[in-house]
Amino acid sequence: MSVNDLRELSVTELKNKIVDLKKELMDSRFALATSQLEDTSVFKKIRKEIAQANTVLTEKLSVENVEEGE
């Protein structure tokens, strides 16, 4: 999912997306531990998506705080 797609999501949807990505990361770790995972680059991709979602979430929350302050 691209950053532009993430920006279209609401705050609640972003939080749910982050939770889903963290679950996916955990599942990938279990798959690696049980030798079922062949492509370990998945970890980097998931961590990157989590970071992007957190960044967009922070942007949205800071914009909301600025708008409330005006």
Secondary structure as GFF3:
##gff-version 3
##sequence-region A 1 70
A	DSSP	alpha_helix	3	7	.	.	.	ID=ss1
A	DSSP	alpha_helix	11	33	.	.	.	ID=ss2
A	DSSP	alpha_helix	41	69	.	.	.	ID=ss3
###
